[in-house]
Amino acid sequence: MALPRVKITFENGALGGVAPSEDGVCGLVAYATAVSTTFALNTPYLITKRAGLEALGITSAATGVNAALYKTVKEFYSEAPDGTKLWVMGVAASTTIANLTDKANNIISPLLMAARGSINILMLKVASAAEPTMSGSIDGAVLTAVTNLQALAEDWAENYYAPFVSLVEALSYNGVAASLPDLTARSDNRVGVVLGDSVTGSAGAAVGLVAGRLAAEPVQRSLARVRSGAIKAETMYIGSNLAELGDPDVANDLGYIVPRTFVGKSGYYWSDDHLATGASDDYCAIPRRRVIDKAYRIAYKTLVDEIAENVPVNTEGKLAAFHCKGVETSVESAIVNSMTSEGNLGNDPDNASDLGVQCYIDPDQNILATSRLEINLKVKPHGYSKYIDVKLGFKTA
């Protein structure tokens, strides 16, 4: 007989298109080399500012893979304020991307375990092989990483109640946007692929800039929000081209997170919040994923206290209505206090009773016979003004 537990499943298709949690805790797994006695491989380290990495012996003078690691952390903290938690773990560059991301090999899990499940954004910073096996215009290992990281994230959500989103690089991009693999044809709604970097001709991508922006913003905030300001980099490139000349529209349509520009505004901005799935997936965008994941964590923390609790029943062995209402109120209150009050949910400002969350327990459950309590929990996301159409004409009166 299975252990008593709380199980929450993500319902999909609804959109047609507690103590406060730490929403911006990030993890970084990167190719690296050990540094004397200060930085060992396959060992998680918690830092809260760039100086934390420098204290481990990886500085601006680093070379090779350690230089890429330093750049990523530096760019992360250019977007995220000092004090933001970042768990860092270096792995040998001889580790293939497939082996690194395969959950069966248990390479990334120690980092997640060391953070006690608090990581909700995971970055992968690796160098592409000298002679990559291409899939279209990027290294095919990227697609393997997407598949593997999706499986790893699902495992941690289901078994450790610690869901997260991963960011990987579109490695070895050859500059042909039309030949990029179509990510919208996939169903990996926990992984985003970043294409574009702050240096020209990079084999990787600026995942630190993306993760830093996400860590600094509330969970409902779009990565592409213009009012959040330009990317904290002087220039952004897609391959060897300036981002505006690197077909960002084509890459964006294929589901990649890319830098772009706006006429009349200085600086670069992220194109969108894509995850590697289609637009019909309720969790196709990072804000939706982060919002539902936060609700998931809160619901688990609230409901775990209900495991093996005495439950009053009526003469038919079914749930007492007052008990259902009590549990519903507990869950809704926890989410309201941690999410609605923080602006994470899209409640109707003209409807005082709309708190952006609804928890319902059908009392018509024979819990006496099944020992199973089924709960229906829904939260409301925000809408996003991605496309603004204006009808402009002359006023005649």
Stockholm file with secondary structure:
# STOCKHOLM 1.0

chainA/1-397         MALPRVKITFENGALGGVAPSEDGVCGLVAYATAVSTTFALNTPYLITKRAGLEALGITSAATGVNAALYKTVKEFYSEAPDGTKLWVMGVAASTTIANLTDKANNIISPLLMAARGSINILMLKVASAAEPTMSGSIDGAVLTAVTNLQALAEDWAENYYAPFVSLVEALSYNGVAASLPDLTARSDNRVGVVLGDSVTGSAGAAVGLVAGRLAAEPVQRSLARVRSGAIKAETMYIGSNLAELGDPDVANDLGYIVPRTFVGKSGYYWSDDHLATGASDDYCAIPRRRVIDKAYRIAYKTLVDEIAENVPVNTEGKLAAFHCKGVETSVESAIVNSMTSEGNLGNDPDNASDLGVQCYIDPDQNILATSRLEINLKVKPHGYSKYIDVKLGFKTA
#=GR chainA/1-397 SS CCCCCCCCCCCCSSSCCCCCCCTTCEEEEEECCCBTTTBCTTCCEEESSHHHHHHTTCCTTCCHHHHHHHHHHHHHHHHSCTTCCEEEEEECTTSCHHHHHCGGGCSSHHHHHHTTTCCCEEEEECCCCSSCCEETTEETHHHHHHHHHHHHHHHHHHHHSCCCEEEEECTTCCSCGGGSCCGGGSEETTEEEECCBSSTTCSSCCHHHHHHHHHHSCTTSCTTCGGGCCCSSSCCEETTEEGGGSCHHHHHHTTCBCEECCTTCCSCEECCCBCEECTTSTTCBHHHHHHHHHHHHHHHHHHGGGTTCCCCBCTTSCBCHHHHHHHHHHHHHHHHHHTGGGTCSCCCTTCTTCCSEEEECCSCCCHHHHCCCCCEEEECCCCCCCCCCCCCCCCCC
#=GC SS_cons         CCCCCCCCCCCCSSSCCCCCCCTTCEEEEEECCCBTTTBCTTCCEEESSHHHHHHTTCCTTCCHHHHHHHHHHHHHHHHSCTTCCEEEEEECTTSCHHHHHCGGGCSSHHHHHHTTTCCCEEEEECCCCSSCCEETTEETHHHHHHHHHHHHHHHHHHHHSCCCEEEEECTTCCSCGGGSCCGGGSEETTEEEECCBSSTTCSSCCHHHHHHHHHHSCTTSCTTCGGGCCCSSSCCEETTEEGGGSCHHHHHHTTCBCEECCTTCCSCEECCCBCEECTTSTTCBHHHHHHHHHHHHHHHHHHGGGTTCCCCBCTTSCBCHHHHHHHHHHHHHHHHHHTGGGTCSCCCTTCTTCCSEEEECCSCCCHHHHCCCCCEEEECCCCCCCCCCCCCCCCCC
//
